[in-house]
Amino acid sequence: MEAFGRTLTTTLAISPSAPWRQRAGHRGRSSLLSIPRPRSPNFGGRSRAAVRMGASVGGEEEEARQAKEMVAARRRWEALIREQKIKVLTPREAGYAIQLSNKTLLDVRPSTEHNKAWVKGSTWIPIFDVDSSVDMQTLAKKITNFVMGGWWSGSPMLAFDKGFIGKVEEKFPKDSDIIVACQKGLRSLAACEQLYNAGFRNLFWVQGGLEAAEDEDFQWEGPQPFKLAGIGGVSEFLGWTDQQRAIAAKEGWAYRLVFTGRLVGLILIADALLLGAQKLGPLLQELRSH
């Protein structure tokens, strides 16, 4: 369990849950799943930042070890799906299951995502949450995470909750039908593996996560829709995320103007600070000469 937490804390917790997709040529929802290859470096792509962080903090050997452990984890998860030990649901199917058969949705997202939007009546037990520790090693990782893109994406350092299984066992008997969901689908699949190993046998995984859900799929509550719950930082403020672009395509210019105004405001503030610095320099030199 501790090894699981260390590996996924470094790879999953500081990067978003990578979307999973079905491989072409396999039948049904129980087909193998594959993680998309990392995209080229960009401020919004936190998975690449996670790799860089592993290299800077633990060196190339640590990075290689984490990569091997993640490959092994992916194979285990694929086997659980293929053998139907974990059933796969689309967000819409999960919504129907909750409404028609009273199945429970277990939300394993961190507080930063859950507080923005949640399914009405769901149970929230995060498998990872914001790391509140303040030791020097954690502080160094937080700084690295921020520098490597956290400021842009708004992704905090997360820590694996070693008490996750115990908290779930307090809420649910092991024969309960539990629908497990996160923002994009990867952390919830990791949670399903932990729950299955702990003896839970009626597990349903929401493929694509809550971000893939439409508004009508669930009865949801919170200040933002699910599609925006996983974004943050400067990219969210400026409206430069894929999720916001998709909404802008539907909403039109009124939605875009809000973020255009923010960008113009930042430019004006930057100009004002630059102008102030230019005038302050000669003034300080004059004061020093006296």
One Martini backbone bead per residue (centre of mass of N, CA, C, O) as a GRO file, in nm:
protein
  290
    1MET     BB    1   0.057   0.062  -0.021
    2GLU     BB    2   0.297   0.258   0.002
    3ALA     BB    3   0.402   0.217  -0.285
    4PHE     BB    4   0.150   0.314  -0.425
    5GLY     BB    5   0.152   0.600  -0.306
    6ARG     BB    6   0.428   0.695  -0.411
    7THR     BB    7   0.382   0.657  -0.711
    8LEU     BB    8   0.105   0.813  -0.751
    9THR     BB    9   0.186   1.078  -0.624
   10THR     BB   10   0.399   1.149  -0.848
   11THR     BB   11   0.206   1.088  -1.112
   12LEU     BB   12  -0.098   1.168  -1.034
   13ALA     BB   13  -0.115   1.406  -0.820
   14ILE     BB   14   0.055   1.615  -1.029
   15SER     BB   15  -0.159   1.504  -1.231
   16PRO     BB   16  -0.386   1.446  -1.438
   17SER     BB   17  -0.628   1.244  -1.539
   18ALA     BB   18  -0.585   1.049  -1.781
   19PRO     BB   19  -0.735   0.969  -2.054
   20TRP     BB   20  -0.923   0.696  -2.156
   21ARG     BB   21  -0.910   0.441  -2.413
   22GLN     BB   22  -1.023   0.248  -2.653
   23ARG     BB   23  -0.931  -0.004  -2.840
   24ALA     BB   24  -0.916  -0.098  -3.140
   25GLY     BB   25  -1.075  -0.423  -3.185
   26HIS     BB   26  -1.244  -0.432  -2.929
   27ARG     BB   27  -1.488  -0.565  -2.723
   28GLY     BB   28  -1.653  -0.375  -2.554
   29ARG     BB   29  -1.597  -0.250  -2.225
   30SER     BB   30  -1.372  -0.488  -2.158
   31SER     BB   31  -1.159  -0.366  -2.295
   32LEU     BB   32  -0.877  -0.249  -2.346
   33LEU     BB   33  -0.660  -0.003  -2.207
   34SER     BB   34  -0.513   0.323  -2.282
   35ILE     BB   35  -0.258   0.547  -2.254
   36PRO     BB   36  -0.181   0.828  -2.365
   37ARG     BB   37   0.050   0.993  -2.502
   38PRO     BB   38   0.239   1.238  -2.448
   39ARG     BB   39   0.254   1.549  -2.508
   40SER     BB   40   0.371   1.818  -2.581
   41PRO     BB   41   0.496   2.071  -2.433
   42ASN     BB   42   0.292   2.244  -2.182
   43PHE     BB   43   0.135   2.430  -1.946
   44GLY     BB   44  -0.124   2.226  -1.930
   45GLY     BB   45   0.081   1.973  -1.906
   46ARG     BB   46   0.130   1.780  -1.613
   47SER     BB   47   0.266   1.510  -1.687
   48ARG     BB   48   0.541   1.626  -1.775
   49ALA     BB   49   0.599   1.766  -1.506
   50ALA     BB   50   0.617   1.506  -1.343
   51VAL     BB   51   0.867   1.395  -1.480
   52ARG     BB   52   1.054   1.633  -1.422
   53MET     BB   53   1.026   1.617  -1.120
   54GLY     BB   54   1.141   1.335  -1.082
   55ALA     BB   55   1.421   1.412  -1.193
   56SER     BB   56   1.488   1.653  -0.994
   57VAL     BB   57   1.441   1.491  -0.722
   58GLY     BB   58   1.532   1.164  -0.799
   59GLY     BB   59   1.615   1.119  -1.075
   60GLU     BB   60   1.649   0.890  -1.325
   61GLU     BB   61   1.597   0.635  -1.156
   62GLU     BB   62   1.327   0.725  -1.038
   63GLU     BB   63   1.183   0.766  -1.306
   64ALA     BB   64   1.212   0.472  -1.405
   65ARG     BB   65   1.063   0.338  -1.171
   66GLN     BB   66   0.791   0.483  -1.210
   67ALA     BB   67   0.739   0.387  -1.498
   68LYS     BB   68   0.730   0.084  -1.434
   69GLU     BB   69   0.500   0.097  -1.223
   70MET     BB   70   0.288   0.217  -1.419
   71VAL     BB   71   0.286  -0.016  -1.620
   72ALA     BB   72   0.196  -0.228  -1.414
   73ALA     BB   73  -0.067  -0.088  -1.335
   74ARG     BB   74  -0.199  -0.086  -1.612
   75ARG     BB   75  -0.211  -0.394  -1.642
   76ARG     BB   76  -0.393  -0.445  -1.401
   77TRP     BB   77  -0.630  -0.273  -1.497
   78GLU     BB   78  -0.681  -0.420  -1.762
   79ALA     BB   79  -0.747  -0.692  -1.628
   80LEU     BB   80  -0.994  -0.603  -1.463
   81ILE     BB   81  -1.157  -0.528  -1.715
   82ARG     BB   82  -1.134  -0.785  -1.890
   83GLU     BB   83  -1.248  -0.969  -1.634
   84GLN     BB   84  -1.485  -0.801  -1.494
   85LYS     BB   85  -1.419  -0.691  -1.200
   86ILE     BB   86  -1.466  -0.424  -1.355
   87LYS     BB   87  -1.705  -0.210  -1.444
   88VAL     BB   88  -1.824  -0.022  -1.725
   89LEU     BB   89  -1.913   0.330  -1.745
   90THR     BB   90  -2.078   0.576  -1.847
   91PRO     BB   91  -2.200   0.866  -1.740
   92ARG     BB   92  -2.490   0.803  -1.827
   93GLU     BB   93  -2.511   0.522  -1.700
   94ALA     BB   94  -2.453   0.617  -1.414
   95GLY     BB   95  -2.699   0.802  -1.387
   96TYR     BB   96  -2.910   0.580  -1.426
   97ALA     BB   97  -2.819   0.396  -1.191
   98ILE     BB   98  -2.878   0.601  -0.967
   99GLN     BB   99  -3.184   0.655  -1.034
  100LEU     BB  100  -3.292   0.337  -1.077
  101SER     BB  101  -3.086   0.161  -0.848
  102ASN     BB  102  -2.938   0.314  -0.609
  103LYS     BB  103  -2.663   0.376  -0.660
  104THR     BB  104  -2.340   0.464  -0.557
  105LEU     BB  105  -2.136   0.749  -0.554
  106LEU     BB  106  -1.778   0.762  -0.561
  107ASP     BB  107  -1.581   1.036  -0.477
  108VAL     BB  108  -1.210   1.069  -0.542
  109ARG     BB  109  -1.157   1.356  -0.539
  110PRO     BB  110  -1.027   1.634  -0.475
  111SER     BB  111  -1.117   1.927  -0.327
  112THR     BB  112  -1.057   2.118  -0.574
  113GLU     BB  113  -1.287   1.964  -0.742
  114HIS     BB  114  -1.534   1.904  -0.558
  115ASN     BB  115  -1.603   2.213  -0.476
  116LYS     BB  116  -1.718   2.281  -0.773
  117ALA     BB  117  -1.837   1.974  -0.819
  118TRP     BB  118  -2.128   1.754  -0.762
  119VAL     BB  119  -2.305   1.481  -0.686
  120LYS     BB  120  -2.603   1.424  -0.583
  121GLY     BB  121  -2.558   1.209  -0.303
  122SER     BB  122  -2.274   1.168  -0.281
  123THR     BB  123  -1.958   1.022  -0.196
  124TRP     BB  124  -1.670   1.165  -0.028
  125ILE     BB  125  -1.343   1.001  -0.098
  126PRO     BB  126  -1.028   1.069  -0.119
  127ILE     BB  127  -0.729   0.936  -0.248
  128PHE     BB  128  -0.656   1.235  -0.299
  129ASP     BB  129  -0.493   1.525  -0.153
  130VAL     BB  130  -0.392   1.796  -0.027
  131ASP     BB  131  -0.075   1.878   0.070
  132SER     BB  132  -0.007   1.983   0.420
  133SER     BB  133   0.276   1.950   0.442
  134VAL     BB  134   0.610   2.112   0.575
  135ASP     BB  135   0.842   1.978   0.479
  136MET     BB  136   1.121   2.009   0.288
  137GLN     BB  137   1.057   1.800   0.067
  138THR     BB  138   0.769   1.896   0.005
  139LEU     BB  139   0.841   2.190  -0.053
  140ALA     BB  140   1.019   2.130  -0.299
  141LYS     BB  141   0.793   1.996  -0.467
  142LYS     BB  142   0.602   2.238  -0.472
  143ILE     BB  143   0.792   2.431  -0.617
  144THR     BB  144   0.838   2.258  -0.867
  145ASN     BB  145   0.541   2.234  -0.950
  146PHE     BB  146   0.499   2.538  -0.990
  147VAL     BB  147   0.730   2.594  -1.198
  148MET     BB  148   0.635   2.343  -1.402
  149GLY     BB  149   0.295   2.459  -1.403
  150GLY     BB  150   0.107   2.528  -1.156
  151TRP     BB  151   0.052   2.830  -1.218
  152TRP     BB  152  -0.111   2.762  -1.481
  153SER     BB  153  -0.304   2.505  -1.380
  154GLY     BB  154  -0.351   2.480  -1.053
  155SER     BB  155  -0.180   2.237  -0.942
  156PRO     BB  156  -0.148   2.064  -0.670
  157MET     BB  157  -0.023   1.894  -0.422
  158LEU     BB  158  -0.058   1.548  -0.364
  159ALA     BB  159  -0.188   1.292  -0.137
  160PHE     BB  160  -0.198   0.984  -0.023
  161ASP     BB  161  -0.455   0.799   0.136
  162LYS     BB  162  -0.409   0.547   0.368
  163GLY     BB  163  -0.731   0.564   0.473
  164PHE     BB  164  -0.928   0.498   0.240
  165ILE     BB  165  -1.041   0.214   0.292
  166GLY     BB  166  -1.150   0.263   0.578
  167LYS     BB  167  -1.356   0.483   0.494
  168VAL     BB  168  -1.522   0.301   0.307
  169GLU     BB  169  -1.590   0.077   0.517
  170GLU     BB  170  -1.763   0.274   0.696
  171LYS     BB  171  -1.988   0.320   0.457
  172PHE     BB  172  -1.947   0.021   0.321
  173PRO     BB  173  -2.029  -0.264   0.223
  174LYS     BB  174  -1.878  -0.520   0.027
  175ASP     BB  175  -2.171  -0.565  -0.138
  176SER     BB  176  -2.174  -0.304  -0.272
  177ASP     BB  177  -2.280  -0.075  -0.507
  178ILE     BB  178  -2.006   0.097  -0.676
  179ILE     BB  179  -1.948   0.414  -0.806
  180VAL     BB  180  -1.649   0.525  -0.958
  181ALA     BB  181  -1.512   0.867  -0.945
  182CYS     BB  182  -1.359   1.125  -1.133
  183GLN     BB  183  -1.255   1.352  -1.353
  184LYS     BB  184  -1.101   1.136  -1.590
  185GLY     BB  185  -1.039   0.808  -1.462
  186LEU     BB  186  -0.765   0.723  -1.314
  187ARG     BB  187  -0.801   0.739  -1.002
  188SER     BB  188  -1.054   0.556  -0.998
  189LEU     BB  189  -0.906   0.302  -1.094
  190ALA     BB  190  -0.712   0.289  -0.858
  191ALA     BB  191  -0.941   0.264  -0.649
  192CYS     BB  192  -1.061  -0.001  -0.753
  193GLU     BB  193  -0.818  -0.175  -0.693
  194GLN     BB  194  -0.814  -0.131  -0.389
  195LEU     BB  195  -1.105  -0.233  -0.338
  196TYR     BB  196  -1.075  -0.515  -0.454
  197ASN     BB  197  -0.839  -0.602  -0.262
  198ALA     BB  198  -1.045  -0.548  -0.005
  199GLY     BB  199  -1.337  -0.703  -0.121
  200PHE     BB  200  -1.469  -0.557  -0.346
  201ARG     BB  201  -1.719  -0.667  -0.612
  202ASN     BB  202  -1.920  -0.400  -0.689
  203LEU     BB  203  -1.771  -0.240  -0.944
  204PHE     BB  204  -1.782   0.095  -1.098
  205TRP     BB  205  -1.649   0.260  -1.382
  206VAL     BB  206  -1.595   0.590  -1.496
  207GLN     BB  207  -1.546   0.667  -1.807
  208GLY     BB  208  -1.374   0.980  -1.820
  209GLY     BB  209  -1.541   1.089  -1.610
  210LEU     BB  210  -1.701   1.384  -1.518
  211GLU     BB  211  -1.597   1.549  -1.764
  212ALA     BB  212  -1.773   1.362  -1.973
  213ALA     BB  213  -2.020   1.491  -1.874
  214GLU     BB  214  -2.334   1.592  -1.888
  215ASP     BB  215  -2.566   1.778  -1.732
  216GLU     BB  216  -2.796   1.539  -1.765
  217ASP     BB  217  -2.656   1.286  -1.626
  218PHE     BB  218  -2.665   1.459  -1.358
  219GLN     BB  219  -2.715   1.557  -1.034
  220TRP     BB  220  -2.585   1.873  -0.975
  221GLU     BB  221  -2.346   2.056  -0.776
  222GLY     BB  222  -2.234   2.385  -0.773
  223PRO     BB  223  -2.050   2.655  -0.926
  224GLN     BB  224  -1.965   2.433  -1.144
  225PRO     BB  225  -1.904   2.247  -1.391
  226PHE     BB  226  -1.739   1.957  -1.451
  227LYS     BB  227  -1.556   2.063  -1.692
  228LEU     BB  228  -1.423   2.290  -1.470
  229ALA     BB  229  -1.305   2.133  -1.209
  230GLY     BB  230  -0.992   2.068  -1.336
  231ILE     BB  231  -0.922   2.368  -1.334
  232GLY     BB  232  -0.667   2.642  -1.332
  233GLY     BB  233  -0.520   2.921  -1.287
  234VAL     BB  234  -0.419   3.117  -1.544
  235SER     BB  235  -0.569   2.959  -1.766
  236GLU     BB  236  -0.851   3.005  -1.644
  237PHE     BB  237  -0.852   3.316  -1.622
  238LEU     BB  238  -0.805   3.338  -1.953
  239GLY     BB  239  -0.944   3.090  -2.113
  240TRP     BB  240  -0.697   2.855  -2.205
  241THR     BB  241  -0.879   2.605  -2.218
  242ASP     BB  242  -1.040   2.348  -2.362
  243GLN     BB  243  -1.303   2.373  -2.200
  244GLN     BB  244  -1.351   2.679  -2.258
  245ARG     BB  245  -1.351   2.664  -2.565
  246ALA     BB  246  -1.601   2.483  -2.588
  247ILE     BB  247  -1.793   2.685  -2.456
  248ALA     BB  248  -1.739   2.927  -2.645
  249ALA     BB  249  -1.856   2.787  -2.901
  250LYS     BB  250  -2.151   2.805  -2.773
  251GLU     BB  251  -2.176   3.106  -2.643
  252GLY     BB  252  -1.971   3.304  -2.761
  253TRP     BB  253  -1.866   3.635  -2.728
  254ALA     BB  254  -1.952   3.691  -2.436
  255TYR     BB  255  -1.756   3.484  -2.311
  256ARG     BB  256  -1.487   3.596  -2.437
  257LEU     BB  257  -1.487   3.892  -2.323
  258VAL     BB  258  -1.408   3.831  -2.033
  259PHE     BB  259  -1.112   3.728  -2.105
  260THR     BB  260  -1.022   3.971  -2.266
  261GLY     BB  261  -1.041   4.168  -2.028
  262ARG     BB  262  -0.830   4.027  -1.853
  263LEU     BB  263  -0.592   4.053  -2.048
  264VAL     BB  264  -0.594   4.359  -2.069
  265GLY     BB  265  -0.554   4.410  -1.767
  266LEU     BB  266  -0.274   4.273  -1.745
  267ILE     BB  267  -0.131   4.455  -1.948
  268LEU     BB  268  -0.179   4.723  -1.797
  269ILE     BB  269  -0.038   4.641  -1.537
  270ALA     BB  270   0.238   4.580  -1.662
  271ASP     BB  271   0.283   4.865  -1.776
  272ALA     BB  272   0.263   5.015  -1.505
  273LEU     BB  273   0.502   4.871  -1.369
  274LEU     BB  274   0.716   4.946  -1.578
  275LEU     BB  275   0.686   5.252  -1.556
  276GLY     BB  276   0.741   5.269  -1.252
  277ALA     BB  277   1.029   5.147  -1.266
  278GLN     BB  278   1.152   5.365  -1.454
  279LYS     BB  279   1.096   5.603  -1.246
  280LEU     BB  280   1.228   5.482  -0.985
  281GLY     BB  281   1.524   5.460  -1.057
  282PRO     BB  282   1.612   5.764  -1.075
  283LEU     BB  283   1.504   5.836  -0.791
  284LEU     BB  284   1.700   5.654  -0.631
  285GLN     BB  285   1.961   5.779  -0.738
  286GLU     BB  286   1.907   6.063  -0.630
  287LEU     BB  287   1.889   5.986  -0.330
  288ARG     BB  288   2.177   5.867  -0.309
  289SER     BB  289   2.335   6.132  -0.389
  290HIS     BB  290   2.223   6.271  -0.110
   0.00000   0.00000   0.00000
